[in-house]
Amino acid sequence: MAEGFLSRRQFLAGSATIALAGMFGMMTGCAAGGSGAAAGAEPRKGAGGAAAAADPLTMVWLPDNSSADLTSSREAIGAAITAACGRKANLLTTTDYNVAIEAIASGKAQMALLGAEGYVQANKKNAKVLAAFTNSDEDGKLDGACYYSRICVAAENADQYQSGSGYSIENIKGKAFSFVSATSTSGFKVPSSGIVEEFGLSGSDELLEAGKFFSEVLFGNSHQGSAVNLLSGDVDAAAFDDVDVDMYLDLVSGKANSVGAVYQAKADAAAPFDTVRGKQFAIIAITPVLNAPICFNEEALSDDERTKIVDYFCSSKVADDPKIFVDPDDENAKGIFEKDSEKTCFVKTTDDWYEPVRKLGGAA
């Protein structure tokens, strides 16, 4: 198994061809509550168009899952891929959402863990990119398989956003704001759709240019980066999720993943939170988001390989692997997926389960 790195420049050089529903309503299936191969190298093709079985199988990761402290988690998933289908896993990390999306859409990667919006974008580029499985809810099912998109502000300024006994996003207009990436589900698509609806805007494009709706607009390029933009004082408010940042945080007050909850960067938080240790933020709006799918480029993998990988990952062997589903109560365990209950596992999913994401903001 090998880890590689794919930057935007490397990718482009190697491939020239290549509601806010929970704040104001609810997305399907989830209820708001607590909670390497050389870059640019084409894969050698075998029978049926799939890459030859002797070649490594490449899985690409979004920036949020590319950090050094998640290396062991990525490697455990790579080992499971090899156990499932016999092919070595090449794990490509990135610093750019678009690079990961293009890698799976072009077939340079055969697998990817993408956010729901990233998946929709990749599928739009290539209909052969299809969701295969995702992490389940606490009952081991798909019904409530979700995480949370949050709009947050510095804790010391939270009173500026109070409305009665709760909070409102009304006063974010005119402020400096940080998103994650324009292709992030919980770091842009979901919060921007809610803001567009709340303020009656013509579309999310109004949120991207400084001086229109926001006085300044920054992009963190990862959920961690967007949170640090807020905690460092570079912006007044920011959008980011829970699953990619909460390992760096302590809950100070309120109920986890609820409006009004206050979080603080841990005293020993690793980079990039090492520069904002002790800083606090408050949640002023929150929505559930469909769990990120692990996807295949079905042109680049054989039917047999896909079946073997899905069956293996959805088995108890993977569900009970503490290197893949880490113990959420173990502060030293850093992982992409948490074992929220004994029933937590991977479950099969399909493209149509992500249809609500396509429809956010009226997009088909």
Wavefront OBJ file of the C-alpha trace (Angstrom):
o trace
v 0.000 0.000 0.000
v 1.307 3.447 -0.846
v 0.239 6.973 -0.127
v 0.639 9.565 -2.833
v -0.238 13.207 -3.148
v -2.036 14.911 -5.999
v -1.943 18.680 -6.184
v -4.102 20.797 -8.485
v -1.065 21.756 -10.565
v 0.031 18.130 -10.967
v -3.457 17.051 -11.929
v -3.934 19.740 -14.552
v -0.457 19.179 -15.987
v -1.119 15.469 -16.365
v -4.648 15.737 -17.723
v -5.585 18.443 -20.183
v -8.690 16.394 -21.130
v -9.710 15.518 -18.190
v -31.844 23.631 2.220
v -30.294 24.472 4.297
v -33.099 22.101 4.985
v -32.173 21.385 8.617
v -32.100 25.070 9.577
v -35.441 25.824 7.975
v -36.800 22.338 7.306
v -35.332 18.857 6.992
v -33.423 16.738 4.484
v -34.659 13.273 3.610
v -33.682 10.568 6.057
v -32.171 12.681 8.840
v -33.513 14.716 11.727
v -31.619 17.539 13.383
v -30.488 16.616 16.862
v -27.399 15.587 18.836
v -25.101 13.762 18.158
v 1.069 6.261 -5.352
v 0.870 6.058 -8.981
v 2.526 8.951 -10.750
v 0.202 11.910 -11.092
v -1.217 12.111 -14.596
v -0.461 8.458 -15.440
v -3.329 6.614 -17.102
v -4.263 3.282 -15.479
v -3.423 0.239 -17.620
v -6.677 -1.224 -18.872
v -7.671 -4.861 -18.802
v -10.667 -6.742 -20.143
v -13.906 -4.790 -20.090
v -12.111 -1.451 -19.790
v -11.235 -1.860 -16.107
v -7.669 -1.317 -14.944
v -5.618 -4.528 -14.948
v -5.911 -6.462 -11.687
v -2.124 -6.448 -11.240
v -2.111 -2.646 -11.055
v -2.728 -0.789 -7.794
v -6.262 0.399 -7.185
v -6.194 4.141 -6.559
v -8.466 5.778 -4.005
v -8.533 9.574 -3.798
v -9.312 11.581 -0.664
v -10.755 15.042 -0.120
v -8.574 17.590 1.719
v -10.535 17.043 4.948
v -9.448 13.404 5.017
v -5.912 13.999 3.731
v -4.263 15.235 6.926
v -1.264 13.441 8.418
v -3.133 12.506 11.604
v -5.558 10.401 9.528
v -2.812 8.381 7.831
v -3.501 5.226 9.854
v -7.232 5.504 9.115
v -6.600 5.790 5.370
v -4.143 2.908 5.489
v -6.666 0.677 7.287
v -9.192 1.337 4.525
v -6.496 0.652 1.935
v -5.715 -2.662 3.613
v -9.405 -3.565 3.516
v -9.518 -2.849 -0.226
v -6.605 -5.241 -0.746
v -8.232 -7.885 1.443
v -11.449 -7.540 -0.530
v -10.199 -7.754 -4.099
v -6.502 -8.613 -3.933
v -5.231 -5.379 -5.454
v -2.787 -3.117 -3.693
v -4.219 0.252 -2.711
v -2.651 3.518 -3.777
v -3.986 6.309 -1.534
v -3.939 9.754 -3.119
v -4.324 12.733 -0.785
v -5.231 16.197 -2.053
v -5.457 19.819 -0.964
v -8.190 20.753 -3.449
v -11.768 19.472 -3.677
v -11.836 19.846 -7.462
v -8.722 17.707 -7.880
v -10.370 14.815 -6.028
v -13.571 15.163 -8.050
v -11.689 15.268 -11.365
v -9.521 12.300 -10.376
v -12.496 9.968 -9.881
v -14.471 11.390 -12.821
v -11.540 10.919 -15.203
v -10.694 7.420 -14.003
v -7.285 8.363 -12.637
v -8.739 7.089 -9.363
v -11.068 4.108 -9.252
v -12.481 4.890 -5.807
v -13.130 8.032 -3.782
v -14.670 9.161 -0.520
v -16.595 12.278 -1.512
v -19.055 14.537 0.237
v -22.604 14.355 -1.104
v -22.193 17.508 -3.220
v -18.769 16.399 -4.445
v -20.342 13.102 -5.465
v -23.145 14.856 -7.339
v -20.558 16.967 -9.172
v -18.433 13.923 -10.058
v -21.495 12.014 -11.270
v -22.492 15.012 -13.408
v -19.048 14.958 -15.040
v -19.167 11.194 -15.572
v -22.347 9.166 -15.061
v -20.199 6.084 -14.437
v -19.151 7.540 -11.068
v -21.701 6.010 -8.719
v -22.188 5.865 -4.962
v -21.564 2.387 -3.554
v -21.735 2.488 0.247
v -21.563 4.851 3.205
v -21.371 4.732 6.993
v -24.672 3.886 8.657
v -26.717 5.501 11.383
v -26.560 4.178 14.967
v -29.028 1.421 14.054
v -26.833 0.115 11.253
v -29.210 1.494 8.616
v -29.258 4.129 5.899
v -32.362 5.938 7.163
v -30.619 8.350 9.515
v -27.108 8.264 8.043
v -26.133 11.894 8.386
v -23.712 14.375 9.866
v -24.119 18.121 10.460
v -23.448 21.372 8.637
v -23.026 24.309 10.998
v -22.853 28.075 10.732
v -20.759 29.340 13.625
v -19.518 32.607 15.105
v -16.908 33.520 17.687
v -18.340 32.744 21.124
v -17.657 36.251 22.416
v -19.818 37.682 19.619
v -22.667 35.188 19.822
v -25.017 37.676 21.477
v -25.025 39.668 18.222
v -26.925 36.798 16.597
v -29.458 36.106 19.332
v -33.141 36.189 18.476
v -35.482 35.774 21.424
v -34.391 32.667 23.291
v -32.533 31.317 20.261
v -30.292 32.431 17.438
v -30.772 33.732 13.910
v -28.540 34.102 10.842
v -30.145 37.481 10.066
v -27.085 39.453 11.157
v -24.545 37.550 9.039
v -25.335 39.883 6.133
v -22.489 42.326 5.608
v -20.074 40.275 7.698
v -16.861 38.531 6.646
v -17.660 34.855 6.026
v -15.729 31.645 5.400
v -16.924 28.665 3.386
v -14.993 25.437 2.877
v -15.064 25.030 -0.913
v -17.628 25.733 -3.598
v -17.899 21.949 -4.095
v -18.345 21.097 -0.410
v -21.763 19.828 0.645
v -21.810 20.891 4.283
v -19.258 23.662 3.816
v -21.044 25.466 0.976
v -23.991 23.828 -0.798
v -26.180 23.326 2.261
v -25.449 26.584 4.116
v -25.551 28.690 0.945
v -28.938 27.205 -0.004
v -30.295 28.143 3.407
v -28.921 31.668 3.210
v -30.368 32.126 -0.294
v -33.780 30.994 0.955
v -33.702 33.055 4.157
v -32.740 36.296 2.438
v -34.608 35.779 -0.844
v -31.466 35.975 -2.963
v -31.420 35.109 -6.663
v -28.790 32.424 -6.159
v -25.645 31.380 -4.323
v -23.396 33.327 -6.709
v -24.240 36.426 -4.673
v -22.449 34.837 -1.727
v -19.164 34.263 -3.546
v -18.133 37.824 -4.320
v -16.936 40.168 -1.581
v -18.993 43.312 -1.287
v -22.276 41.803 -2.453
v -23.890 39.902 0.413
v -20.789 39.433 2.564
v -18.165 42.108 3.095
v -15.451 39.512 2.555
v -15.523 35.861 1.490
v -12.798 33.346 2.330
v -12.474 29.642 1.537
v -10.767 27.354 4.021
v -10.197 24.584 1.403
v -11.069 22.120 4.177
v -13.512 22.100 7.087
v -10.557 22.486 9.423
v -9.355 25.492 7.444
v -12.752 27.188 7.549
v -13.009 26.684 11.318
v -9.523 28.128 11.796
v -10.490 31.129 9.660
v -13.202 31.817 12.247
v -11.206 31.086 15.387
v -8.242 33.155 14.197
v -10.483 36.195 13.730
v -10.108 36.379 9.946
v -13.900 36.184 9.528
v -16.990 36.893 11.614
v -18.845 33.692 10.753
v -18.045 30.410 9.030
v -19.579 27.217 7.683
v -18.057 23.815 8.454
v -19.205 20.378 9.560
v -18.847 18.396 12.769
v -17.184 15.168 11.651
v -14.018 16.783 10.289
v -13.334 19.185 13.144
v -14.759 17.853 16.407
v -11.702 15.695 17.087
v -9.830 18.971 17.668
v -12.494 20.433 19.961
v -14.040 20.205 23.432
v -17.733 20.892 24.036
v -17.818 23.738 26.565
v -21.548 24.267 26.980
v -24.872 23.250 25.483
v -25.849 20.014 23.764
v -23.555 18.659 21.058
v -24.649 19.607 17.551
v -27.355 21.976 18.665
v -27.915 25.684 18.204
v -26.221 27.606 21.009
v -23.611 24.930 21.749
v -20.129 26.347 22.425
v -16.938 24.522 21.438
v -13.310 25.257 22.250
v -10.116 24.192 20.454
v -8.312 21.663 22.646
v -5.281 22.792 24.631
v -3.178 20.238 22.729
v -4.992 20.469 19.379
v -2.902 19.410 16.397
v -2.358 21.526 13.293
v -4.050 23.523 11.952
v -5.803 24.136 15.298
v -2.488 24.519 17.139
v -2.573 28.232 16.281
v -6.036 28.773 17.834
v -5.898 26.613 20.974
v -8.381 27.766 23.597
v -10.440 29.817 21.132
v -14.207 29.267 21.213
v -17.095 29.369 18.760
v -20.875 29.046 19.065
v -23.282 27.357 16.665
v -26.031 29.680 15.409
v -27.540 27.365 12.776
v -27.294 23.661 11.982
v -28.649 21.130 9.489
v -28.288 17.385 8.926
v -26.436 16.326 5.766
v -26.464 12.952 4.024
v -23.368 10.901 4.838
v -20.536 10.954 2.331
v -20.512 8.030 -0.109
v -17.571 5.887 -1.086
v -17.813 5.889 -4.864
v -16.568 3.811 -7.767
v -15.735 4.863 -11.286
v -17.487 1.867 -12.801
v -15.563 2.200 -16.061
v -12.318 1.660 -14.162
v -13.269 -1.354 -12.012
v -14.711 -4.692 -13.018
v -18.126 -5.842 -11.786
v -16.446 -8.610 -9.814
v -14.081 -6.210 -8.043
v -16.872 -3.824 -7.151
v -18.997 -6.638 -5.754
v -16.127 -7.993 -3.670
v -15.283 -4.560 -2.259
v -18.884 -3.695 -1.353
v -19.527 -7.085 0.235
v -16.322 -6.922 2.259
v -16.785 -3.348 3.459
v -20.390 -4.007 4.442
v -19.374 -7.071 6.464
v -18.942 -7.387 10.225
v -15.195 -7.791 9.722
v -14.900 -4.154 8.687
v -17.638 -2.938 11.037
v -15.693 -4.380 13.967
v -12.289 -3.110 12.836
v -11.260 -0.414 15.385
v -8.799 1.048 12.887
v -11.639 1.824 10.462
v -14.441 2.610 12.917
v -12.620 4.249 15.803
v -13.877 4.543 19.370
v -15.349 8.072 19.730
v -14.515 8.049 23.447
v -10.813 7.438 22.804
v -9.211 10.875 22.484
v -6.070 9.308 21.044
v -7.920 7.534 18.235
v -7.958 9.576 15.039
v -10.227 8.225 12.359
v -12.466 9.155 9.473
v -15.350 7.022 10.767
v -16.515 6.554 14.356
v -18.159 3.536 15.984
v -21.166 5.429 17.342
v -22.899 2.207 18.393
v -22.415 -1.542 18.223
v -24.504 -1.535 15.057
v -22.508 1.119 13.203
v -21.247 -0.259 9.899
v -21.027 0.454 6.181
v -24.278 0.062 4.254
v -24.995 -0.032 0.549
v -26.355 3.126 -0.985
v -27.433 4.238 -4.433
v -27.329 7.324 -6.598
v -30.981 8.201 -6.015
v -30.439 8.509 -2.254
v -28.470 11.682 -2.998
v -31.229 13.238 -5.106
v -32.135 15.753 -2.333
v -28.626 17.204 -2.670
v -29.135 17.733 -6.405
v -32.329 19.624 -5.649
v -30.835 22.018 -3.100
v -31.286 25.528 -4.394
v -33.550 24.247 -7.181
v -30.765 22.449 -9.059
v -31.846 19.354 -10.953
l 1 2 3 4 5 6 7 8 9 10 11 12 13 14 15 16 17 18
l 19 20 21 22 23 24 25 26 27 28 29 30 31 32 33 34 35
l 36 37 38 39 40 41 42 43 44 45 46 47 48 49 50 51 52 53 54 55 56 57 58 59 60 61 62 63 64 65 66 67 68 69 70 71 72 73 74 75 76 77 78 79 80 81 82 83 84 85 86 87 88 89 90 91 92 93 94 95 96 97 98 99 100 101 102 103 104 105 106 107 108 109 110 111 112 113 114 115 116 117 118 119 120 121 122 123 124 125 126 127 128 129 130 131 132 133 134 135 136 137 138 139 140 141 142 143 144 145 146 147 148 149 150 151 152 153 154 155 156 157 158 159 160 161 162 163 164 165 166 167 168 169 170 171 172 173 174 175 176 177 178 179 180 181 182 183 184 185 186 187 188 189 190 191 192 193 194 195 196 197 198 199 200 201 202 203 204 205 206 207 208 209 210 211 212 213 214 215 216 217 218 219 220 221 222 223 224 225 226 227 228 229 230 231 232 233 234 235 236 237 238 239 240 241 242 243 244 245 246 247 248 249 250 251 252 253 254 255 256 257 258 259 260 261 262 263 264 265 266 267 268 269 270 271 272 273 274 275 276 277 278 279 280 281 282 283 284 285 286 287 288 289 290 291 292 293 294 295 296 297 298 299 300 301 302 303 304 305 306 307 308 309 310 311 312 313 314 315 316 317 318 319 320 321 322 323 324 325 326 327 328 329 330 331 332 333 334 335 336 337 338 339 340 341 342 343 344 345 346 347 348 349 350 351 352 353 354 355 356 357 358 359 360 361 362 363 364
